[in-house]
Amino acid sequence: MGKILDFLFGKDPKIFDRDGKVRHDLPKEKFDAWNNRYQQGSEYNWRNHTGMKAPQK
């Protein structure tokens, strides 16, 4: 019966814990390294995107 209900109404996403916060299976060190890469890495900074350096009219 559970599989039929899952098919009809969809499964609950497994990325959220009971408090509604995102849960992941990565160790804290790996997640922090990934998060810091996007916040501190200049190659991921949208302000450095080549489209932002287009000539102004």
Backbone as CSV, one residue per row, in Angstrom:
resi,resn,N_x,N_y,N_z,CA_x,CA_y,CA_z,C_x,C_y,C_z
1,MET,0.825,-1.200,0.000,0.000,0.000,0.000,0.865,1.259,0.000
2,GLY,1.998,1.209,0.726,2.879,2.370,0.793,3.471,2.716,-0.558
3,LYS,3.804,1.705,-1.345,4.374,1.972,-2.666,3.344,2.603,-3.592
4,ILE,2.106,2.213,-3.450,1.043,2.811,-4.278,0.856,4.277,-3.902
5,LEU,0.849,4.570,-2.609,0.708,5.968,-2.175,1.909,6.801,-2.605
6,ASP,3.105,6.212,-2.531,4.293,6.925,-3.005,4.194,7.214,-4.487
7,PHE,3.657,6.279,-5.251,3.513,6.474,-6.692,2.490,7.565,-6.985
8,LEU,1.373,7.550,-6.289,0.307,8.520,-6.552,0.642,9.923,-6.059
9,PHE,1.239,10.020,-4.880,1.436,11.329,-4.263,2.887,11.743,-4.143
10,GLY,3.795,10.877,-4.559,5.219,11.198,-4.487,5.809,10.860,-3.130
11,LYS,7.101,10.674,-3.133,7.806,10.353,-1.892,8.228,11.636,-1.197
12,ASP,8.383,11.553,0.098,8.928,12.683,0.845,10.397,12.823,0.484
13,PRO,10.880,14.047,0.254,12.303,14.208,-0.056,13.153,13.813,1.148
14,LYS,14.252,13.129,0.888,15.093,12.633,1.970,16.169,13.632,2.366
15,ILE,16.131,14.833,1.807,17.179,15.795,2.130,16.836,16.652,3.341
16,PHE,15.601,16.564,3.829,15.189,17.382,4.966,15.085,16.527,6.224
17,ASP,15.493,17.091,7.371,15.316,16.392,8.631,13.956,16.752,9.216
18,ARG,13.686,16.310,10.418,12.375,16.551,11.031,12.115,18.028,11.309
19,ASP,13.183,18.820,11.461,13.028,20.256,11.711,12.850,21.060,10.437
20,GLY,12.925,20.409,9.276,12.779,21.099,8.005,14.073,21.683,7.477
21,LYS,15.200,21.365,8.119,16.495,21.850,7.659,17.102,20.849,6.688
22,VAL,17.901,21.353,5.772,18.532,20.488,4.780,19.570,19.610,5.465
23,ARG,19.507,18.340,5.185,20.448,17.369,5.738,21.232,16.782,4.579
24,HIS,22.494,16.560,4.778,23.310,15.969,3.729,24.169,14.876,4.337
25,ASP,24.710,14.020,3.482,25.495,12.882,3.952,26.994,13.154,3.929
26,LEU,27.389,14.371,3.620,28.810,14.701,3.567,29.358,14.936,4.971
27,PRO,30.622,14.588,5.206,31.226,14.958,6.488,31.353,16.477,6.594
28,LYS,31.380,16.980,7.805,31.407,18.435,8.024,32.591,19.093,7.334
29,GLU,33.768,18.471,7.364,34.945,19.068,6.737,34.766,19.206,5.230
30,LYS,34.209,18.193,4.607,34.015,18.227,3.156,32.962,19.263,2.766
31,PHE,31.877,19.336,3.547,30.843,20.313,3.260,31.374,21.726,3.455
32,ASP,32.140,21.953,4.522,32.701,23.291,4.759,33.661,23.692,3.646
33,ALA,34.473,22.741,3.163,35.393,23.047,2.059,34.616,23.412,0.807
34,TRP,33.529,22.692,0.526,32.703,22.976,-0.649,32.034,24.338,-0.510
35,ASN,31.508,24.620,0.666,30.825,25.885,0.904,31.796,27.055,0.813
36,ASN,32.990,26.914,1.370,33.987,27.985,1.317,34.465,28.227,-0.104
37,ARG,34.502,27.189,-0.920,34.929,27.349,-2.304,34.017,28.322,-3.036
38,TYR,32.733,28.224,-2.790,31.793,29.114,-3.466,31.737,30.504,-2.851
39,GLN,32.072,30.615,-1.595,32.001,31.929,-0.963,33.307,32.696,-1.042
40,GLN,34.440,31.992,-1.110,35.723,32.675,-1.084,36.494,32.546,-2.388
41,GLY,36.118,31.616,-3.246,36.845,31.417,-4.494,36.514,32.505,-5.506
42,SER,37.539,33.150,-6.034,37.291,34.242,-6.987,36.745,33.723,-8.309
43,GLU,37.043,32.477,-8.667,36.551,31.950,-9.947,35.036,31.705,-9.930
44,TYR,34.423,31.679,-8.737,32.979,31.480,-8.627,32.238,32.776,-8.311
45,ASN,32.935,33.883,-8.231,32.319,35.169,-7.909,31.643,35.719,-9.162
46,TRP,30.344,35.959,-9.089,29.605,36.424,-10.258,30.042,37.824,-10.691
47,ARG,30.638,38.586,-9.794,31.094,39.935,-10.155,32.289,39.887,-11.111
48,ASN,32.990,38.748,-11.137,34.132,38.597,-12.034,33.743,37.952,-13.362
49,HIS,32.474,37.752,-13.582,32.009,37.108,-14.813,32.323,38.006,-16.012
50,THR,32.703,37.412,-17.120,33.100,38.204,-18.281,31.937,39.020,-18.835
51,GLY,30.708,38.577,-18.626,29.553,39.366,-19.066,29.416,40.673,-18.318
52,MET,29.946,40.706,-17.096,29.892,41.938,-16.307,30.941,42.942,-16.771
53,LYS,31.913,42.511,-17.566,32.990,43.374,-18.007,32.793,43.826,-19.460
54,ALA,31.579,43.713,-19.951,31.283,44.114,-21.326,31.420,45.634,-21.452
55,PRO,31.780,46.103,-22.653,31.919,47.560,-22.812,30.597,48.277,-22.596
56,GLN,30.651,49.381,-21.933,29.464,50.193,-21.651,29.278,51.200,-22.782
57,LYS,28.051,51.475,-23.115,27.764,52.461,-24.171,27.553,53.825,-23.583
